[in-house]
Amino acid sequence: MVDSKYSRIFEPIRIGKVEIKNRIAMAPMGITGLCTLEGGFAPRAIDYYMERARGGTGLIITSLTKVENEIEKRLIPSIPFISVNPSHFVQTASELTEGVHAHGAKIFLQLTGGVGRVGGRNRYLTPCVAPSAIPNYWEPNITCRELTTEEIERLVRAFGEAAKVAVAAGFDGVEIHAVHEGYLIDQFAIAMFNRRTDKYGGDLKGRLTLATEIVKEIKKKVGADFPVQLRYSIKSYIKDWRQGGLPGEEFKEAGRDTEEGLQAAMLLEEAGYDAFNADAGAYDSWYWAHPPRYQAHGCYLPLTERLKKVVKVPVIVAGRMELPELAAAALAEGKADMVVLGRGLLADPHWVNKVREGKIEKIRPCLACHDGCLGRTALGRPLSCAVNPACGREKDYAIQPAHEVKRVMVIGGGGTGMEAARIAAIRGHQVSLYEKSDRLGGHLIEVSIPEFKKDVARLLRWYETELAEMNVEIHLNKEVSIEAATKEQSNVVIVATGSRPTFPDVSGIKLATVITASDLLLGKRQVRSPIIVIGGGLTGCETALWLAQQGHKVTIVEMLPKPMEAGIPVPHSNKTMLLDLLNFHKVDILTNTSLLTVTNDGVELIDTSFRRSKLPAGNVVLAVGLEPDQTLFRSLMGKIPNVYLIGDSKQPRNIMQAIWDAYEVARNV
């Protein structure tokens, strides 16, 4: 029986005349790498959506699907294309819709007219287009070509034709992408981007003409009862071109403000839209459209609460809503009619079933890192998830029972070691996990300290729950020697001994004022302002933000021309928000500058022009990187037949690579 506090989640709801069994929808996310050469759904895409339907999700909303590919010609394959080969699209999509329906879920196809000024040259074969001649987002020196009236009318007709194909493929409705996130149709709706003088420009009603014509064309072609919902950004949060406004920051909205957003919603409802899949933001404020870990859970709820007061159709809310208690409260308090989960369903496709069964502690948390989803798609790689390596390759990466049960010894209880132990145990092996400290977690312990990284603490608790349930034999306060590892007589030894901080070879580095970022976060020493953080990578920048939020005066010293330039790329929304937050909290960043000396009262620096400078410091925090701990592994080589080195102990990287390393090795031992 469903816990009463979550009961609202499991009430059915109607969008138009289509009834959905519960109030959880899967957010539309680009399925880069999961499409066929002719624009259809590849088997991996079908498996991906089916897994979420099996997991109990009430409504699946697919990846954006392009209605035409001539006006704005995109490289194929990338996302689905409905017009390239409609027959092929129906063949692949119908297999998807039939499977989803078998699990009692409904499925809407998201249709897009294009991306306009936010398209990058690496993905398009034609020059970027827009409502007016405005700068491209990624390359402001490039001016987008203004669409002709005839092209826009052709685009409207393409939506009608696409809806007919969607019906033929068995979809229950469509979602229009979008008056949302600053994509092409949204650019028409925002005065900042639309300077037209024809019927598609002018006042708000004129700027909404494209969006209203689309819904009317679809209803004309497939009938008034076929649901058409809108992906809709209530507020843009644009401070200026390519500059977003932070939560709590006072600024003049350059895009669509809340009042205009509510007024536009009423006009769009009147035009015929059956629901609003609501969020906020644009590319210029991408950390609103794709909220990173620095955004609060439920960050759109204040907006959807107001939207619900002015429209009668269902309001669906996104925005880091994967905490079950938050989702249930939003529905119970009338702040939304449905909750849409994106990354939360990538991390755990069985989120809905686990809530229904009262197994909240077994929901694998999303870290809002974007490393496995948006980060990968930005690099042209297939969609996946940092904490769920099987995402997007559900059948290919499924965990299979071992043909032969083995004794598996995992040395190191950090994130990598815990994942290796978990997967080996699922396969049926006898697993023992050794950790030299008094608790599991490794570097994840200090990483989880800042408030904006509490999802990492949730991940730690999840691992502890999983390992306990699978009866993994855990040995804490046990440092494994060569003799102990050999004596254990394990069939397989997986070494996940992790990494340790590196220290620059400079005078004064051992002074009492110097502390590593790891020790600082663990509270091993009190610090005082001003604080100099050496290293402007992700760790250094996040540590500096955490210190600044506590009221410290902080300066980051980075030897490269820009912070967060080296190493694994930091996804765009995370990087831009972190930089904006550092600026908001008045953290100084010195680039092209290196540490020369540490003194009792500060540091001496040198820049790339060999100019020296001195800064006072109460403490110096080192965030210059990690080095792998391979001592035990090297000692075991040749002494044990099957020994593997994984995670940071092989090469320090991010949480995603650590988990993926462990998953890959453990699923094959």
Beta strands, then each sheet from edge to edge (+ up, - down):
strand 1: 13-15
strand 2: 18-20
strand 3: 24-26
strand 4: 59-66
strand 5: 106-112
strand 6: 129-130
strand 7: 145-146
strand 8: 173-179
strand 9: 228-233
strand 10: 238-240
strand 11: 243-244
strand 12: 275-279
strand 13: 315-317
strand 14: 338-341
strand 15: 407-411
strand 16: 430-434
strand 17: 473-475
strand 18: 492-495
strand 19: 499-501
strand 20: 514-516
strand 21: 531-534
strand 22: 554-557
strand 23: 588-590
strand 24: 593-599
strand 25: 602-607
strand 26: 612-616
strand 27: 619-622
strand 28: 626-628
strand 29: 643-645
sheet 1: 1+ 2-
sheet 2: 3+ 4+ 5+ 8+ 9+ 12+ 13+ 14+ 3+
sheet 3: 6+ 7+
sheet 4: 10+ 11-
sheet 5: 17+ 16+ 15+ 18+ 29+
sheet 6: 19+ 28-
sheet 7: 20+ 27+ 21+ 22+ 23+
sheet 8: 24+ 25- 26+
end
